[in-house]
């Protein structure tokens, strides 16, 4: 069995790898990283001794930071998706507002004007 100190070092390095993957947008790698983290945590659970608690606390902080990064990345992806849909909708319709602030959508019809070079 691998000593707990080596497992802790491996887990810390894996969290750094995970952070880099999140920051660079390599989301496909996250599934493999998660599987490896689960494996290391299982081994660590069997090998853990009380003197490693401070190192575990540092790993917990690092994991929390990665979770915040991942949450922010997902929010960014959602915002980008919403923006793309708004742009797509804007090209096919026009939204106007009446004097009471109610929205009215006008669908765009194909142009009857033909342009030639």
N, C-alpha and C positions, 0 to 999 in steps of 0.2 A: 504494500500500500504506500502511496506517495505521502510524504510528510505534510502536515497541515500548512507549514510555512510556504512550501512550494505551491500548494493548492491556492493559497491566498495570493501569492504572486501571480499565478496564472489567471485567477479571477480578476485581479486588478488590471492586468494587461488586456484581458478580454473586454473589460468595460471601456478601456481606452480605445480599443479597436471598434467597439460598438459606437462610441461617441463620434469617432472619425467617419464611420459609415453613415451615421445620421446627418452629420454636417455636410457631407459630400453628396448626399442623396442616393446612396447605394442601398436602397431599402430591400433589395433582393437578398443581400447578405445577412440581414437581420434574423431571418429564420434559422440559418445555420448557427449564428452567434447565440441565439436563444437556446437552441438545443445543447450547445456546448456549455452554456452557463448552467443549465439544469443539471447536466452531468457533473460539473465541478462542484455545484452546491450539494449534490447528493454525497459525493466523496468527502467533502468538507464536513458535512454533518457527522459522519462516522469518525473523522480524525480530529475533531476540534477539541482544544483544551482551553481553559479559562484565560491563559496568558495572551491569547490571540484576540481578545475582545476589542482592544483599541484599533487593531488593524481591520477588524470586521466593521467597526463604526466608520472608518474611512471609506471602506468599500460600499457601505450603505449610502454614504453621502454621494459618492461617484455614481452609483446606480440611480439615485434620486435626480441628479443633474441630467443624466441621460434620459430619464423619463420626461423631464421638463422640455428637453430639446425635441424629443419625439412628439410630444403634445403640440409644441409650437410648429413643427414641420407639418403635422396633420392639419392644423388650423390654416397654415399658409396654402396648402394644397386645396383645402376647401374654399378659401377666399379666391384663389386663382380660378377654380372651377366656376364659382359664382360669377366672376368677372367675365370669363369667356362666354357664359350663357347670356349675360347682359349684353355683350357686344353682338352676339349672334341674333338676339331678339331685336336689338336696335336696328339691325340691317333689314329686318322684315316687317317692322311696325313702328308707329310713332305714337307716343303717349302724350296726350295733352290733358290739361286740367280746366274744369269749368270754374265759375265764380265762387262756387262753394268748396272748391278743393278736391272734387271727385275726379278720379283718373278716368280718361277715355282712351282706349287703344284704337288706332286706325291701322288696319293692315295695308301694307304696301302692295300695289298691283304692278304687274310687269309693265315696264315702260313701252309706250307705243312708238317712241322715237328710235329709229335705227341709225346707228352711227357707222359711217364708212370711212375708211382710210383714204 
